[in-house]
Amino acid sequence: MNTTAWKPAITVEDSETGTRRTVRTVRQAHTVLHRNWPDTSGSRYRLAETTCEDALHGEAAPEDARKAFIAAAIEAHLHLS
């Protein structure tokens, strides 16, 4: 299981709800995608989900999961900081 911290961390904010979450690891990204994602129908969401799962099993790099998570956040119209 890969729990390497992302540097820098990613903060996502849902402008509709005002909810902010700071994501520092692949595991946290995976949890946010599964529990708190506003739109799970997008292709970038599905890619992020798969890439995070692969990274957790050592089959993808944490940086690849980070990039996929950012792309999914943009697709979902979340504010990134």
C-alpha positions, 0 to 999 in steps of 0.5 A: 500500500502506498501512502506517500504524502503528496507535496504540496497537498491539494485542497478541494472546495465544492462551491455549492456546499462550501465544503473544503477538504485537504488531500495529502495522500493517495488513500485520502484521495481515494476516500474523498472520491468514494465518499464525497465526490459531487459527480461520479459519472465523469471519465476523469473521475473513473480514471482517478478512481482506478489510478488511486486504487492502482497506486494503493496496490503499488501498480501506479505511482502516487504522482500519477494518482495526484494528477488524475485526482486533480483532473477529476476535480477540474472535471467536477468543477471543484475549486483547487488550492 
